[in-house]
Amino acid sequence: MRILLYSFLRFLIKIALNVYYKRILVEGLENVPKNQPLILVANHQNALLDPLLIGTQLPIRPYFLTRAAVFLNPVITYFLNLIQMLPVYRVCDGFSTIPKNQKTFQKTEEVLRSNGSVLIFAEGNHSLVRNIRPLSKGFTRMAYGALAHSPEIQLSILPVGIQYSAHKKSAGLARITIGKGIPVNPDPTQALKLTREVEKALKSLVVDLPNENYPETLSKLLVNQVDVSSKQEVDHFLAGNPVQSKVKPVGTLGNKLMKIFHLPLYWIWLYGIAPKIEDEVFTGTWKFLIGAVLAPLYYLLIFLCCFHPAYGTWAISFLLMAWISLWTNENSQE
């Protein structure tokens, strides 16, 4: 039953993501091995959207490591367990909680021993900044912990880069790039070398703008209509070359129509959710949740109104326009 529920939720989330984003690109699927234990190490730019995209767009079903703070509510905890999320306790959660990580690491070792996969965001935090931050040692601890108990497994690290044309907007582009697997040397003294290899691999997959003059560099890319989700395009331009394929400017009409025909949802976001967001990285996540949870109810209500004898014709017209505005909506880069 749990597997069926997980598969059903995965299917629904995948549909919702493909509606939320104008386009989802997945590159390097040929690098995903089959029937082999994997630790997926990804960069972290967009809160909950990162694991949802990776978990639904790849042909594997990894367990996810996420911060323990989101497991406080019993209902949310049940849902997170259902989609294979495991808590990671940090110092900011209190020193007394750190020993609880042992249970999580034991679970990941069980998963890897059974040729499963685990996804970890090794930067240890999230940020809208388009570069790779220093990696923590969590994934090496996980890898060598599994090898200590099961030295016969052929464990690999799979680097996964994830980028967005606009982190905080819907109707944009999400790009997932999968690198080649990195076999784990069974010698635990090679942990630091492994960390550096994985960090180098991630930097080769995603746009990695230097912190020095970062705002100016990003602004230059946007003004020149460079695809900021493409490492190849960005590196080519920053090397002094002309833009290979400019991103077409986006008009505002489609976005305005989408807001008009989804006004109740837009109001919920504008007045109910947006003012309460303390961490801007969660902006996209909340917009997606509103669309995934409330939009179906909104459309169902309009659909039921279509059968009302007095204003059914108006409801049908409104429903069609809402669908059209949704599919024609597109947002610019940021």
Summary of the structure (lengths in Angstrom):
residues: 334
radius of gyration: 21.6
end to end distance: 41.9
largest distance: 75.7
contacts: 1015
relative contact order: 0.14
helix: 53%
strand: 12%
